[in-house]
Amino acid sequence: MAIQRFNPDTVYKPNRGIYTQVIKAGGTQVHVAGIVPWTTECELVGKDDMAAQVGQVLANIENALAAAGAERSDVVRITTYTTNIDSYIAEGAPVLIKFFGNAKPVSTTVEVSRLVHPDWLVEIEATAVIDG
């Protein structure tokens, strides 16, 4: 199985190079690392604004998927980590629901005490399946 690892120019670079943003495996699976609300210049989007952070995370995921030849409708699974589940359900989940439309992936959401950066409210990882 051929495995490609890459960090697309359309997504911020992993801090200290400790992980890979996107892995394409066997030409059909795309694994996107936990994505956070940063611009490509590693600037925070939406301090204290769950909806804005979820929107930026999803835009970053879409860019990461595109770099691997996938799109949002190819996503089959997401895992969401949030520091405030109530805020995520009220403000972030509606953004996510609109983003995926009728092609909703299976999903797990977990509340955590903190993410790596103290201003991040949400981090989402995704798995997509594409043809060849």
VENSULZI-V272083 format. One record per backbone hydrogen bond with DSSP energy under -0.5 kcal/mol. CO is the residue of the C=O (numbers start at 1). NH is the residue of the N-H. If there is no record, write none. Layout:
CO & NH
CO & NH
//
This chain:
2 & 26
4 & 24
6 & 8
6 & 22
8 & 11
14 & 17
15 & 18
21 & 33
22 & 6
23 & 25
23 & 31
24 & 4
25 & 28
25 & 29
28 & 130
29 & 25
30 & 32
30 & 128
31 & 23
31 & 33
32 & 126
35 & 124
36 & 38
37 & 45
39 & 42
43 & 39
46 & 49
48 & 50
49 & 53
50 & 54
51 & 55
52 & 56
53 & 57
54 & 58
55 & 59
56 & 60
57 & 61
58 & 62
59 & 63
60 & 64
61 & 65
62 & 66
63 & 67
64 & 68
65 & 68
65 & 70
66 & 69
71 & 74
72 & 75
74 & 129
76 & 106
77 & 127
78 & 108
79 & 125
80 & 110
81 & 123
82 & 112
84 & 88
85 & 89
86 & 90
87 & 91
87 & 92
88 & 92
88 & 93
92 & 95
92 & 96
93 & 97
94 & 98
95 & 99
96 & 100
97 & 101
100 & 103
106 & 78
108 & 80
110 & 82
117 & 120
121 & 83
123 & 81
124 & 35
125 & 79
126 & 32
127 & 76
127 & 77
128 & 30
130 & 132
//
